Amino acid sequence: MIKHLFLSALAFGLFATLAPAQNTDPKPMPPALDSTDGYRINYEITRRVDGQNIKIMVVTDGGNGGGGEPEMPSTITLNQSVGIFSTGASLGDPQMPMPKGTPGWDGKDDDGAERVIIKPTQETFGMDFEKRQFTRAMHSKHDPEKKTYYYNEALSTPKDWKESKKTKTIAGFECNKATCTLDEVEYTVWYTTALPGTFSPLSTIFPPSAGVVLALESDDQAYTTLSVEQHVKVAKPAAIVADAVQLTPDEMKAKRREFAQKAMSEGGNIRIRRN
């Protein structure tokens, strides 16, 4: 028996951070077609969760394996892998484990049934350092128009970026401290100049000069580097298809919410496969 879970998250866009489900979409996003020399950073991401804006719906095949709504934690932890090369970066879709408190939150129920998280959208993320641009692309099998949507966002540095003399070591690299404010939220940033180039996992908190962010934190979220893999092959970001529709970030959020609601409303028609 396989249980399907839908996670409706309107506050933090958590649909973009769920573990990839099996993709039956007839029009998948184009894969990255090329790779190049670079390095890979593996981040752990912690985000505060507003439980009032999250709903979990469990759909089973009628067996005795469960039901009910598990409690959501106050924070979630995700893992994200980022491949960085001389002219850009390819950001992996952050992976989220099942919430603690859910029976078998590690992926298996007590009766051995497998859990599959159904994602209403499939997304890719890339950065172009030469254009100083972040691109997010999305499509969904719940879209009647079967379109790919995307938006571009400039790589930018907060105006109040302030350097500090403090340092600390993260993942074996000496890091410098900086502070800044984004959307009235204060951030502490730790970056190293021991890795080539300039990079941050957040496109709106880029160091103003050479430096690679290995950690940043605010009251609502934190990124911490778990490991750095140097001198490896990394995938280049997937190309945007020719007929893709460009949206604003707010329009993209609205589209994601629309597809999430359709996914939940269509849940009764999902074919449940048995082990």
C-alpha positions as MATLAB code, in Angstrom:
seq = 'MIKHLFLSALAFGLFATLAPAQNTDPKPMPPALDSTDGYRINYEITRRVDGQNIKIMVVTDGGNGGGGEPEMPSTITLNQSVGIFSTGASLGDPQMPMPKGTPGWDGKDDDGAERVIIKPTQETFGMDFEKRQFTRAMHSKHDPEKKTYYYNEALSTPKDWKESKKTKTIAGFECNKATCTLDEVEYTVWYTTALPGTFSPLSTIFPPSAGVVLALESDDQAYTTLSVEQHVKVAKPAAIVADAVQLTPDEMKAKRREFAQKAMSEGGNIRIRRN';
ca = [
       0.000    0.000    0.000;
       1.285    3.452   -0.847;
       0.083    6.538    0.957;
       0.132    9.842   -0.855;
       0.537   13.079    1.038;
      -0.228   16.588   -0.110;
       1.341   19.477    1.759;
      -0.406   22.767    1.113;
       1.878   25.609    2.163;
       0.711   29.079    1.286;
       3.045   31.059    3.525;
       6.555   29.888    2.597;
       6.125   28.320   -0.812;
       7.039   24.935    0.623;
       5.772   23.098   -2.427;
       9.060   24.087   -4.007;
      10.932   22.292   -1.247;
       9.251   18.903   -1.075;
      11.108   15.737   -1.931;
      10.647   14.886   -5.639;
       7.776   12.527   -6.336;
       7.616   10.102   -9.216;
       6.994   12.325  -12.227;
       4.212   11.214  -14.559;
       4.048   14.568  -16.301;
       4.189   14.068  -20.085;
       6.157   17.303  -20.448;
       9.015   17.278  -17.929;
      11.383   20.158  -17.477;
      14.355   19.826  -19.848;
      17.329   18.279  -18.039;
      20.665   19.983  -17.682;
      22.418   18.990  -20.909;
      25.966   19.901  -19.984;
      28.365   19.713  -17.066;
      31.552   21.495  -16.221;
      34.321   21.636  -13.633;
      33.393   23.287  -10.373;
      32.593   22.585   -6.746;
      29.515   21.580   -4.801;
      28.159   22.961   -1.532;
      25.704   20.914    0.506;
      23.558   23.137    2.714;
      21.224   22.347    5.576;
      18.295   24.760    5.630;
      16.107   25.417    8.661;
      12.897   27.389    8.259;
      10.249   28.455   10.705;
       6.807   27.095    9.872;
       3.512   28.886   10.360;
       1.279   25.919   11.161;
      -1.888   27.896   10.510;
      -1.025   28.051    6.821;
      -0.080   24.405    6.343;
      -2.415   21.485    5.832;
      -1.495   17.846    5.406;
      -4.006   15.571    3.668;
      -3.373   11.818    3.795;
      -4.971    9.744    1.042;
      -4.847    5.936    1.382;
      -6.194    3.044   -0.628;
      -8.675    2.169    2.078;
      -6.374   -0.142    4.032;
      -5.777   -0.137    7.750;
      -2.516    1.732    7.496;
      -3.445    5.104    8.875;
      -5.373    8.305    8.444;
      -5.740   11.482   10.411;
      -3.649   14.616   10.295;
      -0.206   14.574   11.941;
       0.982   17.604   13.811;
       3.417   19.913   12.022;
       6.643   20.941   13.742;
       7.480   24.600   14.405;
      10.475   24.349   12.044;
      11.426   22.240    9.066;
      14.864   21.087    7.978;
      15.841   20.708    4.328;
      18.965   19.738    2.444;
      20.060   21.523   -0.725;
      22.955   20.738   -3.049;
      24.396   23.561   -5.163;
      26.831   23.119   -8.045;
      28.978   26.204   -8.689;
      31.211   26.831  -11.690;
      32.970   29.848  -13.188;
      29.952   31.470  -14.874;
      26.974   30.199  -12.912;
      25.355   27.807  -10.472;
      22.716   25.106  -10.528;
      20.658   24.917   -7.325;
      19.012   21.626   -6.463;
      15.392   21.482   -5.352;
      15.650   21.399   -1.521;
      14.684   18.036   -0.064;
      12.324   17.824    2.905;
      11.884   14.688    5.035;
       8.477   13.655    6.314;
       7.434   15.768    9.330;
       8.288   14.319   12.701;
       5.090   13.204   14.421;
       3.811   11.561   11.256;
       3.709    7.751   11.599;
       6.717    6.512    9.690;
       7.944   10.063    9.005;
      11.203    8.548    7.777;
       9.396    7.287    4.671;
       7.773    4.084    5.951;
       4.588    3.478    7.921;
       4.423    1.051   10.806;
       2.939   -1.538    8.437;
       5.785   -1.101    5.939;
       3.768    0.916    3.440;
       5.759    3.411    1.399;
       5.008    7.105    1.577;
       5.147    9.191   -1.588;
       4.946   12.977   -1.467;
       3.053   14.287   -4.462;
       4.434   17.566   -5.752;
       1.983   19.754   -7.645;
       4.884   21.517   -9.403;
       8.290   20.627  -10.776;
      10.883   23.383  -10.586;
      14.463   24.185  -11.568;
      16.756   26.922  -10.247;
      19.833   28.470  -11.817;
      22.163   31.465  -11.580;
      24.031   33.239  -14.347;
      26.948   35.170  -12.861;
      27.733   37.014  -16.092;
      24.171   38.360  -16.352;
      23.964   38.587  -12.542;
      20.631   36.837  -12.750;
      18.706   34.123  -10.881;
      16.129   32.112  -12.846;
      13.359   29.956  -11.413;
      11.267   27.812  -13.775;
       8.172   25.751  -13.031;
       5.598   23.545  -14.696;
       2.796   21.323  -13.412;
       0.741   18.404  -14.664;
      -2.214   20.217  -13.068;
      -1.835   23.073  -15.555;
      -4.457   22.732  -18.335;
      -2.283   24.864  -20.628;
       0.791   22.624  -20.067;
       3.076   25.665  -20.011;
       6.458   26.298  -18.433;
       6.599   29.454  -16.323;
       9.671   31.304  -15.139;
      10.913   34.519  -13.620;
      14.276   36.245  -13.474;
      15.635   38.087  -10.465;
      18.801   40.157  -10.222;
      21.611   38.967   -7.975;
      21.856   41.790   -5.468;
      23.453   42.942   -2.232;
      21.454   44.673    0.537;
      22.365   48.352    0.760;
      23.233   48.142    4.462;
      25.758   45.296    4.059;
      28.263   45.756    6.887;
      31.526   43.895    7.380;
      32.725   42.657   10.763;
      36.168   41.700   12.033;
      34.817   38.454   13.468;
      35.708   35.140   11.825;
      34.871   31.475   12.336;
      35.526   28.177   10.583;
      32.709   26.435    8.692;
      33.223   23.114    6.898;
      36.973   23.653    7.172;
      36.986   27.165    5.653;
      37.717   30.393    7.505;
      34.741   32.713    7.115;
      34.243   36.436    7.598;
      31.131   37.838    9.220;
      28.800   40.415    7.707;
      25.342   41.693    8.614;
      22.543   43.116    6.482;
      18.804   43.714    6.355;
      16.417   42.304    3.758;
      12.695   43.134    3.794;
      13.116   44.477    7.326;
      14.619   41.169    8.497;
      18.152   41.171    9.916;
      20.622   38.578    8.591;
      24.008   37.409    9.783;
      26.162   36.155    6.901;
      29.361   34.096    6.998;
      31.377   33.939    3.773;
      34.773   32.633    2.714;
      37.256   33.916    0.158;
      39.043   30.537    0.073;
      36.651   29.289   -2.645;
      36.609   30.841   -6.123;
      34.033   33.392   -7.194;
      31.071   35.002   -5.464;
      27.984   33.035   -4.419;
      25.071   32.990   -1.997;
      22.159   30.527   -1.829;
      19.865   33.571   -1.632;
      19.942   35.699   -4.774;
      19.134   38.847   -2.785;
      21.998   38.432   -0.277;
      25.133   38.312   -2.449;
      28.468   39.544   -1.124;
      29.440   42.835   -2.796;
      32.831   41.400   -3.809;
      34.525   38.004   -3.962;
      33.165   35.655   -1.331;
      31.130   32.449   -1.075;
      28.429   32.314    1.600;
      28.696   29.175    3.725;
      26.134   30.216    6.334;
      23.477   32.840    6.882;
      20.706   33.183    9.406;
      17.736   35.285   10.427;
      14.931   34.731   12.914;
      12.953   32.857   10.228;
      15.530   30.787    8.378;
      19.132   29.622    8.365;
      21.525   28.078    5.831;
      24.512   26.111    7.118;
      27.103   24.314    4.999;
      27.414   20.621    5.800;
      30.189   19.878    3.313;
      32.055   21.247    0.287;
      33.138   18.997   -2.589;
      35.920   20.568   -4.651;
      37.123   19.763   -8.176;
      33.995   17.885   -9.275;
      31.768   17.898  -12.319;
      28.615   19.966  -11.765;
      25.550   20.267  -13.961;
      24.796   23.522  -15.697;
      21.279   24.927  -15.187;
      18.566   23.622  -17.508;
      17.706   25.858  -20.437;
      14.348   27.629  -20.462;
      12.118   26.203  -23.196;
      11.304   28.541  -26.087;
       7.579   28.848  -25.351;
       7.980   29.463  -21.609;
       5.856   32.239  -20.092;
       7.666   34.893  -18.082;
       5.978   35.947  -14.835;
       6.745   38.184  -11.896;
       7.668   36.481   -8.588;
       4.198   37.299   -7.210;
       2.533   35.842  -10.306;
       4.632   32.711   -9.896;
       3.457   32.350   -6.290;
      -0.138   32.687   -7.445;
       0.390   30.009  -10.111;
       1.989   27.676   -7.576;
      -0.952   28.200   -5.209;
      -3.380   27.517   -8.062;
      -1.680   24.228   -8.957;
      -1.510   23.230   -5.285;
      -5.242   23.720   -4.874;
      -5.926   21.714   -8.037;
      -3.674   18.925   -6.830;
      -5.639   18.680   -3.587;
      -9.016   18.825   -5.315;
      -7.960   16.092   -7.741;
      -6.616   13.845   -5.000;
      -9.571   11.459   -5.158;
      -8.687   10.545   -8.728;
      -5.123    9.460   -7.990;
      -4.477    5.826   -8.869;
      -3.025    4.074   -5.839;
      -0.498    1.358   -6.638;
       0.107   -1.555   -4.305;
       3.423   -3.098   -3.383;
];
